[in-house]
Amino acid sequence: MEYNLHIGMKAEKTEQVMSDNTAIKYGSGGVAVYATPAMIGLMEGTCLSAVDPHLPAGMATVGTDLKVKHLAATPVGMQVRATAELTGITGKKLTFAVKAFDDKELIGEGTHERYIIDLSKFLQRTEAKKSS
């Protein structure tokens, strides 16, 4: 099946650091700075934005692997910008290079893998877990 994807596809997303996305709020730390789970979510969402709109109807992607380093803290009030670039396509497996920056510096980087799925079949298998 043709997925309309190519190496080099990119996307970018931003969000402001607020009390709702701090380590304290996520329970991932005791400091009011941008949470690692929030950064990861922003990175994953950026990867999704790079490819999902180009997939055929009924297809989507799901995250399966993440190797990310959170390099620097970002205080409440600053902006965080995530970038994603599609660097590999192996069948249904997609590999991305991800980075995150605040207003001053690189704060995170790594790789992320997503798999292309048939959404209907995926949801049927997932729902079947309830009855087994």
N, C-alpha and C positions, 0 to 999 in steps of 0.2 A: 504494500500500500504506500502511496506517495503522501508524505506529511507536509510538504511545502516549507521545509526548514532547510537552513544552510549554515555552515560554520561562519561565525562572525556576527550573527544576529545579536543585537544589544538592547538593553533597556536600562532605565534609571528611575529610581523612586526616592522620595524624600519624606521625612517626618520630623516633627519637632519633639525634642525631649521634654516630657511633662511628667507630672507625678505618676500618671498611669502607666508609664513604660520604664520606670526605674527598677533597679534591683530590689529595692524594698517592696514595691508593689508586687513584683513577680515572685518574691520569696526566694530569689536566687542570690541574695546578698543583703547586707545591712547598711548599704550606703545609697544615698539618693543621687545616683548617676544612672546613665543609660544602661539598661539590663542587657546582658548577653542574649537571653532568649528573645528580646525585642529586636536586637540586631539581626539575629538569625531569621526571625520572621520577615523582617524587611528584605533581607537578601533572598529568601525563598520566593517572596512575592514578586521581586524584581525578575527573577528567573522565569517565573510563570508569565509575567507580562511580556517577556521577550519572545515567547514561543506559542503559548496557548491561543492567542487570537488568530494564528496562522494555521492551526490544525483544522482538519475537516470537521464538520458538524458531528457531534456525538463523541468526539475524542477530547481528552484532557491529559494533564500530566500530574503525577504524584511524586513527592520527594521521597528518596530512598537512602541517600547517603549525604553526609555533610562533614567536611573537614575544615574547620574555621578556627582562626586565632583571633581573640579579642585583644587588641594591642594597646589601647589607650582608653581612659575614662572620658566621658562626655557629661558635662553638668546640665542640669535642668535649664531650659531656655535656649539651648543651641539647636541648630538643625543637623540632622544626619542624612547623608545622601548615600544610597547604595547603587552600585553598578553591577551588571551581569553581562557576560559575554558567552555565547554558546561556542565551546571549543572542541566538542566531540559529538559525533553521532554514530552509534553502533547499534544497528537495528532500531529497537525502541528505546534504548538507553541514551540519554542526553547528558553531557558533561558541561558544566559551566565554571568559569573563573568569576569569583565574586569579590567585591571590595566594598568597604564602607568608610566614609569620611565624615568628620564633623567640620565645623567652620575653620578649624586650624590644621588638621592633620589626618592621615590615614589611621583609622581606629580598628579596622578588622579586614581580614582577607583569607581566602581559601578556595575550596572547590565544593561544588554541589552536584549531585546526580539526581535526575528525575527520569521517570519512565512514562512513555506514552501508553495510555490505557483507553479501552472502549468503556466509556462511562457507564453505560447501561449494564454491561456484564460485570464490571467492577462492583457496582452497587448491589447487584443481585447476589454475588458471592459474599459480600460484606453482610448483607441482611440475613443470609442463610446461617450465619454464625449464631443468631439468636435461637434458632430452632434445633440446633444440634447439641 
